[in-house]
Amino acid sequence: MEINKAYNRLVKFDAEKLGITPVQLKALFKINNNPDISLGELAEKLRLTNSTVSGVIDRLVHSGLVERVVPPGNRRTFPINLPSDGKKT
């Protein structure tokens, strides 16, 4: 439990430095490690609801930190990726 608290403090600290929320930072980390992840998969990995993650992704898209890719012929599934110019170490 103490390790979890320490981890959450570090995530909050790093997120504040970047001007984003801890959930947004965790989402960016998951997206970086899982290219072309779907909203449902991301929600599952973050242990959040699809609607919550959808709002998080909307704000990240608006900020230019992620992009939704609309594949031709399939408008129901939107893979989520970091923009190619946004993949910094």
Secondary structure, 3 states (H helix, E strand, C coil): CHHHHHHHHHHHHHHHHHCCCHHHHHHHHHHHHCCCECHHHHHHHHCCCHHHHHHHHHHHHHCCCCEECCCCCCCCCCCEECCHHHCCC
